[in-house]
Amino acid sequence: MALTNAFTQKVDRVADINATKLTWNLVVRAVRLYEIPSSWNPTDGDRIHCSIPKANVVVFKTIVREFRIYSMRNFIVQPNLKGVRTTSHKFKLSFYMKTSVSALSSETFQLNPFRFVSFMEIEAIDVVNLNILLDCIGHAVGKEDARPMENKIKCTIFSEMIGKLTPFINKNDGEPLILVAQLFKPNQYLNQINVQNSLYASRVFLNPDFPDVAFKNQYINTKH
């Protein structure tokens, strides 16, 4: 593990990353960390997906934390065109033995970890972009067939995430349930676009106390 001064060299922009070199020098805030049980683990400030090979997970798992800022240098740059994608960037980064990471002050720059997409934008997504994960927010108004209303989208929850959501949905206390869906996958069914959680990357926040999140009058029909 090498430590460096982040500002002794020119800091590169995420938007400029390409496959012509390895020596990229970035200042970043980690938005989401998650593990995939396989050979790989799984940002104009832009976003970019970064993977850590299984052999290096033990080293970097103790160093990189969500929502913290780091100076990172030296990556393998690969095309980001296949499978589920956490960003629309055409490249992704992969750590290797010469990758260096240094923690920076949280005041280095501000970043909202969410990029919310409106329901109208979700419904207009074309088939080509169905594999790009997105963030959305709304009121959960029921499960199965919810009452008719405008500005509504279906959200499908599966796997262990059901257990986290069910107790809130089943409450009958008259209080609204605000659901923040992070890194959910658009899905087309019967010519309609809905959203669903994606294994490993997706996360839900229920009635979160986020100081920089302005809740809009949007609604989610949650079913599972």
Protein Blocks (a to p, Z undefined) as FASTA:
>chain_A
ZZddfklpccddfklgcckbfkdccddddfbdcddddfbdcdddddddddddfklmmmmm
mmpcghiacddehiaddddfecjdfbfbfbdcdddfklccddddfklpccdfbdcddfkl
mmmpcfklmmpccddddddfbehjadddehiaddddehjllmmmmmmmmpcghpacdddd
ehiacddeehiacddddehjaccdehiacfkbccddddddddZZ
